[in-house]
Amino acid sequence: MIFKVLYQPDKKQSPRRETTHALYVEADTEVEAHALVENNTDYEIEFIEPLQGKHLEYEQANADYKLTEFNDK
């Protein structure tokens, strides 16, 4: 399953909408997606959303869509 991970690039700065970024990861569960990002980045994870069906198609049509792969998997 594909998950959209919303995050702040810096754990020390308070979250703001303007500095929220997104990345997309493939994992079996939300817990696994969280662990992949947590173990491979210094990002402050705000929210993880599973994507499927029309929602996934919409995100994939976005020019910013790129599946992030980590060496852990």
Residue pairs with C-beta under 8 A, 6 or more apart in sequence:
1 26
1 27
1 28
1 29
1 50
1 51
1 52
2 24
2 25
2 26
2 50
2 51
2 52
2 56
2 59
2 67
3 24
3 25
3 26
3 27
3 30
3 33
3 48
3 49
3 50
3 51
4 22
4 23
4 24
4 48
4 49
4 51
4 59
5 22
5 23
5 24
5 25
5 33
5 34
5 37
5 45
5 47
5 48
5 49
6 20
6 21
6 22
6 45
6 46
6 47
6 48
6 49
7 20
7 21
7 22
7 23
7 37
7 41
7 43
7 44
7 45
7 46
8 15
8 16
8 19
8 20
8 21
8 43
8 44
8 46
9 19
9 21
9 42
9 43
9 44
10 19
10 42
10 44
11 42
11 43
11 44
13 19
15 44
15 46
20 46
21 43
22 64
23 37
23 66
23 68
24 51
24 59
24 65
24 66
24 67
24 68
25 33
25 36
25 37
25 67
25 68
25 69
25 70
26 67
26 69
26 73
27 33
27 36
27 73
30 48
30 50
33 48
34 45
34 48
36 70
36 72
36 73
37 43
37 45
37 70
38 45
39 70
39 72
40 70
40 71
40 72
51 59
59 65
